[in-house]
Amino acid sequence: MEQWQRVSLILCIFGFLKEFRPSEPFVFQFLTGPWHNVTVEQVVQDVFPIGTYSYVAQLVVVFLITDYFRYKPLIIVAGLAGTLVWSLFVWTSSLAALQILEVFYGTYMAADIAYWTYIYAKVDRRHYQKVTSHIRSATQAGRFLAATTSQTLIYFGITDYLGLNYISLGVQLATTVWAFMLPPVPASMYFHHREQPSEEEIELKSDNHQTQTQPSESTWQRATTLLWSHFRSAYSNFTIIRYSLWYSLAVCFYYQITSYVQALWSAIGGPDTVLWNGAVEAILTLMGSLVALLAGFVPQRFLKLHTTILGLSMIAILEGLGLLMATKTSNLTVSYVGYTLFGILHAFTITLVSSEIAKHISDDSFALIFGINTMVGLVSQTILTLAVVDNDGWFALDIRGQFTVYSYSFIAIGLLFTIFLVVELCRRRKPETKQPD
């Protein structure tokens, strides 16, 4: 087995373990059950928003120190944070403890960037596609098996929601131990850049007109110069700006919706309804993986800029309609179907948009550009949370009101990209108009 294959295998096992959290599909039911002294309103308005604020506050710092400390320490931190989070889940019950838990959950989520950028520093660029595919498959498999396990255990009464959290805690401990097995990274993208770049890197930097740093520059000067060069090169391209806007908005609303959808289902189903949250998440994970795979086989002739923008605008409107169906119904099954439709469309478009962004940026800037786009999405989510969810926010809507806002927001995104399409078509027609002599 080659070195890159061994690294890929270790990363896949870590990703599988980290995503194997059978408590996730029923976290809202667990928090509002007899194990914690909090109400439904407190969970929605006073607990979950803390995780959003913590995530966005830590993401920028974590991104920079991840590169500086060369990835592995932050991957270990992710495992430790996960262990602490689920320890607090099972051994505390107060509102204050849950709010502290959400702070560390923000650490757990923010540190995940170290895992996804590790491969670009440890593995040669010619293996990026294969290793990325392996890791995404492993994480999806972990989510699918976790959701299936949780639904099976709950349906047959083998354990309760507390038992699911004990399983998640045990797996997070195993994840932390496994993180220590990752091989160290001698070089990183910015602060510990390789002194002797390959011929391919030199050619790539030349093609993108990137600023060459001098040997006499300090590590921080060199890192700052390279960061700014990658940032300027990417965001001076209006195509990347449009795709990045879509990516950031998709991240914003996807995280928001998946964080609060269990509260919506609880409101629709009532306290005595049999919930199939685990089964829905398992189906969505499986279908999402399939459509993400199909996104990689979309013919290039269909990926012209104007056709892609048209597709994104139509899909955004469909996502909004799916969410409206999930929100306005009084039938839990219909809500499940609407949410699943939204999730499948999201998996397809986020994969497609990610690949389109990657086509227009250098390999070395993957982590930076997607990190910035994610950060913009999380800042937007923070504003959204403050506006419609937080008890001390601007509107503090009930759960159906919140999802109504999310639904119409997707329709608005679709209309925005329709405007982008009109502008693009007008721009293409303009050179054809000849001025008289």
C-alpha positions in Angstrom: 0.0 0.0 0.0 1.4 3.4 -1.0 1.8 6.2 1.5 -1.1 8.3 0.2 -3.3 5.2 0.4 -2.4 4.6 4.0 -3.1 8.3 4.8 -6.4 8.0 3.0 -7.4 4.9 5.0 -6.6 6.5 8.3 -8.5 9.6 7.4 -11.5 7.6 6.2 -11.6 5.7 9.5 -11.4 9.0 11.4 -14.2 10.5 9.3 -16.4 7.5 9.7 -16.0 7.5 13.4 -16.5 11.2 13.8 -19.8 11.1 11.8 -21.1 8.1 13.6 -23.3 9.9 16.0 -26.6 8.0 16.4 -27.9 10.6 18.9 -28.0 13.4 16.2 -31.4 12.5 14.6 -33.1 12.8 18.0 -31.1 15.5 19.8 -34.1 17.8 20.1 -36.3 15.0 21.6 -33.4 14.2 24.1 -33.0 17.8 25.2 -36.7 18.4 25.7 -37.2 15.0 27.4 -37.0 14.1 31.1 -33.2 14.1 31.1 -32.9 18.0 31.1 -34.6 20.8 32.9 -35.3 22.9 29.9 -38.4 23.8 27.8 -38.9 23.6 24.1 -38.7 27.4 23.8 -35.4 27.4 25.7 -33.8 24.8 23.5 -34.8 26.7 20.3 -34.2 30.3 21.5 -31.5 30.0 24.2 -29.5 26.9 23.5 -29.1 26.2 19.8 -28.2 29.8 18.9 -25.2 29.7 21.2 -23.7 26.9 19.0 -24.2 29.1 15.9 -22.5 32.1 17.5 -19.7 30.0 18.9 -19.0 28.3 15.5 -18.7 31.5 13.6 -16.6 33.2 16.3 -14.1 30.4 16.3 -13.9 29.6 12.6 -11.5 32.3 11.5 -9.1 31.8 14.4 -9.2 28.0 14.0 -8.5 28.3 10.2 -5.3 30.3 10.8 -4.0 28.3 13.7 -4.8 25.1 11.9 -2.3 25.9 9.2 0.2 27.3 11.7 0.1 24.2 13.9 0.0 21.9 10.8 -3.5 20.3 11.1 -3.0 17.3 13.3 -3.3 19.1 16.7 -6.6 20.7 15.6 -7.9 17.3 14.5 -7.1 16.0 18.0 -8.9 19.1 19.4 -12.0 18.2 17.4 -12.0 14.8 19.0 -11.5 16.2 22.5 -14.3 18.8 21.9 -16.6 16.1 20.7 -15.9 14.0 23.8 -16.5 16.9 26.1 -19.8 17.8 24.3 -21.3 14.4 24.6 -20.1 14.1 28.2 -22.0 17.3 29.0 -25.0 15.9 27.1 -25.2 12.8 29.3 -24.0 14.1 32.7 -25.6 17.5 33.0 -29.2 18.8 32.9 -29.3 22.5 33.5 -29.7 25.3 30.9 -26.4 26.8 31.8 -24.6 23.5 31.2 -26.3 23.1 27.8 -25.2 26.6 26.8 -21.6 25.8 27.8 -21.9 22.6 25.8 -22.9 24.6 22.7 -19.7 26.7 23.0 -17.6 23.6 22.8 -19.9 22.3 20.0 -18.8 25.4 18.1 -15.2 24.3 18.6 -16.1 20.8 17.5 -17.5 22.1 14.2 -14.9 24.8 13.6 -12.0 22.3 14.1 -13.5 20.1 11.4 -11.8 22.4 8.8 -8.4 20.9 9.9 -9.6 17.4 8.8 -10.7 18.6 5.4 -7.6 20.7 4.7 -5.2 18.0 6.1 -5.4 16.0 2.9 -4.2 18.9 0.7 -1.1 19.3 2.8 -0.3 15.7 3.3 -1.2 14.1 0.0 0.3 15.0 -3.4 -2.0 17.0 -5.6 -2.4 14.2 -8.2 -4.2 12.2 -5.5 -6.6 15.0 -4.4 -9.6 13.8 -6.3 -9.3 10.1 -5.2 -8.6 10.9 -1.5 -11.4 13.5 -1.4 -13.8 11.0 -2.9 -12.7 8.3 -0.4 -13.2 10.6 2.6 -16.6 11.9 1.6 -17.8 8.4 1.0 -16.5 7.4 4.5 -18.2 10.3 6.2 -21.5 9.7 4.4 -21.3 6.0 5.4 -20.8 7.0 9.0 -23.9 9.3 8.9 -26.0 6.7 7.1 -25.1 3.9 9.6 -25.6 6.2 12.5 -29.1 7.3 11.4 -30.0 3.7 10.6 -28.7 2.5 14.0 -30.6 5.2 15.9 -33.9 4.5 14.2 -33.6 0.8 14.7 -32.7 1.0 18.4 -35.5 3.5 19.1 -38.2 1.7 17.1 -37.6 -1.7 18.7 -37.2 -0.1 22.2 -33.6 -1.4 22.6 -32.5 1.8 24.1 -33.8 5.4 24.7 -32.5 8.7 23.7 -30.0 8.8 26.6 -28.6 5.5 25.4 -28.0 6.9 21.9 -25.9 9.7 23.5 -23.8 7.2 25.4 -23.0 5.5 22.1 -22.1 8.8 20.6 -19.8 9.6 23.5 -18.0 6.2 23.2 -17.5 6.7 19.5 -16.1 10.2 20.1 -13.6 8.8 22.5 -12.5 6.3 19.9 -12.3 9.2 17.4 -9.9 11.1 19.6 -7.7 8.1 20.1 -7.6 7.4 16.4 -6.7 11.1 15.7 -3.3 10.5 17.4 -2.5 7.9 14.7 -2.6 10.5 11.9 0.9 11.1 10.6 2.3 14.6 11.2 2.4 17.1 8.4 5.9 18.6 7.8 4.6 21.4 5.6 1.4 23.4 5.4 -0.2 25.7 2.9 0.9 29.1 4.2 2.9 29.2 7.4 5.1 26.2 6.7 5.1 26.2 2.9 7.6 23.9 1.1 10.8 25.8 0.3 11.3 24.0 -3.0 8.0 24.0 -5.0 7.5 21.5 -7.7 7.6 22.5 -11.4 3.8 22.2 -11.5 3.5 24.6 -8.6 5.8 27.1 -10.2 3.9 27.0 -13.4 0.5 27.3 -11.6 1.7 30.3 -9.7 3.0 31.9 -12.9 -0.3 31.3 -14.7 -2.2 33.0 -11.9 0.2 35.9 -11.7 0.8 35.2 -8.0 3.3 37.3 -6.1 6.6 35.4 -5.4 7.9 35.8 -1.9 11.5 36.3 -1.2 13.6 33.9 1.0 14.4 36.8 3.4 10.7 37.3 4.3 9.5 36.1 7.6 7.1 33.2 8.0 4.2 35.6 8.7 5.1 37.9 5.9 5.3 35.0 3.5 2.0 33.6 4.7 0.3 37.0 4.5 1.6 37.6 1.0 0.4 34.2 -0.2 -3.0 34.5 1.5 -3.6 37.9 -0.1 -2.5 36.6 -3.5 -4.8 33.7 -3.4 -7.7 35.8 -2.1 -7.2 38.5 -4.8 -6.8 36.0 -7.6 -10.0 34.2 -6.7 -12.4 37.1 -5.8 -11.4 39.3 -8.7 -13.3 36.7 -10.9 -17.0 37.6 -11.0 -17.8 34.0 -11.9 -16.3 32.8 -8.7 -18.1 35.6 -6.8 -21.5 34.4 -8.1 -20.8 30.7 -7.3 -19.3 31.7 -3.9 -22.5 33.7 -3.1 -24.6 30.6 -3.9 -22.2 28.4 -1.8 -22.3 30.8 1.2 -26.1 31.1 1.2 -26.5 27.4 0.8 -24.2 26.8 3.8 -26.2 29.4 5.8 -29.6 28.0 5.2 -28.6 24.3 5.2 -27.0 24.6 8.7 -29.9 26.6 10.0 -32.5 24.2 8.6 -30.8 21.0 9.8 -30.3 22.5 13.2 -33.9 23.3 13.8 -35.9 20.9 11.7 -36.4 18.4 14.6 -38.2 21.2 16.4 -40.5 21.6 13.4 -41.2 17.9 13.3 -41.9 17.9 17.0 -44.4 20.7 16.6 -46.1 18.9 13.7 -46.2 15.5 15.2 -46.9 16.2 18.9 -45.6 14.4 21.9 -47.2 11.0 21.2 -46.3 10.6 17.6 -43.8 7.9 16.5 -40.9 9.8 15.0 -38.9 8.5 12.0 -36.2 11.1 12.1 -33.4 8.5 11.9 -35.0 6.8 8.9 -35.4 10.1 7.1 -31.8 11.1 7.8 -30.6 7.7 6.6 -32.6 8.0 3.4 -31.5 11.5 2.8 -27.8 10.6 3.4 -28.0 7.7 0.9 -29.9 9.8 -1.7 -27.7 12.8 -1.2 -24.6 10.6 -1.8 -26.1 9.3 -5.0 -27.0 12.7 -6.4 -23.6 14.1 -5.4 -22.0 11.3 -7.3 -24.3 12.0 -10.3 -23.3 15.7 -10.1 -19.8 14.6 -11.1 -21.1 13.1 -14.3 -23.0 16.2 -15.6 -21.8 16.7 -19.2 -19.6 19.7 -19.7 -21.9 21.1 -22.4 -24.6 21.6 -19.7 -22.2 23.5 -17.5 -21.9 26.7 -19.5 -22.2 29.7 -17.2 -25.6 30.8 -18.3 -27.1 27.2 -18.2 -25.6 26.7 -14.7 -27.1 29.9 -13.4 -30.5 29.0 -14.9 -30.3 25.6 -13.2 -29.3 27.1 -9.8 -32.2 29.6 -10.0 -34.7 26.8 -10.7 -33.4 24.5 -8.1 -33.4 27.2 -5.4 -37.1 27.8 -6.1 -37.8 24.1 -5.9 -35.9 23.9 -2.6 -38.1 26.8 -1.3 -41.2 25.0 -2.4 -40.0 21.7 -0.7 -39.5 23.6 2.5 -42.9 25.3 2.3 -44.4 21.8 1.9 -42.5 20.6 5.0 -43.5 23.7 7.0 -47.2 24.3 6.2 -48.5 20.8 6.5 -50.0 19.2 9.6 -49.0 15.7 8.3 -45.5 14.6 9.6 -44.9 12.3 6.6 -45.5 15.2 4.2 -43.0 17.3 6.2 -40.5 14.5 5.9 -40.9 14.3 2.2 -40.6 18.1 1.7 -37.4 18.1 3.8 -36.0 15.2 1.9 -36.6 16.9 -1.4 -34.8 20.0 -0.1 -31.8 17.9 1.2 -31.4 16.0 -2.1 -31.4 19.2 -4.1 -28.9 20.7 -1.7 -26.5 17.8 -2.0 -26.6 18.0 -5.8 -26.1 21.8 -6.1 -23.5 22.1 -3.4 -21.4 19.4 -5.1 -21.8 21.0 -8.5 -21.1 24.6 -7.3 -18.0 23.3 -5.3 -16.6 21.7 -8.4 -17.2 24.9 -10.5 -15.4 27.0 -7.9 -12.5 24.6 -7.8 -12.1 24.8 -11.6 -11.3 28.5 -11.4 -8.9 28.6 -8.4 -5.5 27.1 -7.8 -5.2 23.9 -5.8 -3.2 25.6 -3.1 -6.1 28.0 -2.4 -8.9 25.4 -1.9 -8.8 25.6 1.9 -8.7 29.4 1.9 -11.5 30.0 -0.6 -13.9 27.4 0.7 -13.0 28.5 4.3 -13.9 32.1 3.4 -17.1 31.0 1.7 -18.1 28.9 4.7 -17.3 31.8 7.1 -19.5 34.1 5.0 -22.3 31.5 5.2 -21.9 31.2 9.0 -21.9 35.0 9.5 -25.1 35.1 7.5 -26.5 32.3 9.6 -25.6 34.2 12.8 -27.5 37.3 11.5 -30.4 35.0 10.5 -30.4 33.4 13.9 -30.4 36.8 15.7 -33.2 38.0 13.4 -35.7 35.2 13.6 -34.7 32.7 16.4 -32.9 34.2 19.3 -35.2 35.1 22.2 -33.3 38.4 22.5 -33.3 39.0 18.8 -35.4 41.1 16.5 -38.4 39.0 15.8 -38.1 35.7 17.8 -40.6 33.8 15.5 -42.1 30.5 16.4 -40.7 27.4 14.6 -43.2 27.5 11.7 -42.6 31.2 11.3 -38.8 30.6 11.1 -39.2 27.9 8.4 -41.5 30.1 6.4 -38.8 32.7 6.3 -36.2 30.1 5.2 -38.6 28.8 2.5 -39.3 32.2 0.9 -35.6 33.0 1.2 -34.8 30.2 -1.2 -37.4 31.5 -3.6 -35.7 34.9 -3.4 -32.3 33.4 -4.1 -33.8 31.8 -7.2 -35.1 35.1 -8.3 -31.7 36.7 -7.7 -30.0 34.2 -9.8 -32.6 34.7 -12.5 -31.5 38.4 -12.5 -27.9 37.2 -12.8 -29.0 35.1 -15.8 -30.6 38.0 -17.6 -27.5 40.1 -17.0 -25.2 37.4 -18.3 -27.4 36.9 -21.5 -27.4 40.7 -22.1 -23.6 40.8 -21.6 -23.2 38.0 -24.2 -25.4 39.8 -26.7 -23.8 43.1 -26.4 -20.6 42.4 -28.5 -22.9 41.3 -31.3 -24.3 44.8 -31.7 -22.1 46.7 -34.2 -21.8 50.4 -34.1 -22.2 52.3 -37.5 -19.0 53.7 -39.1 
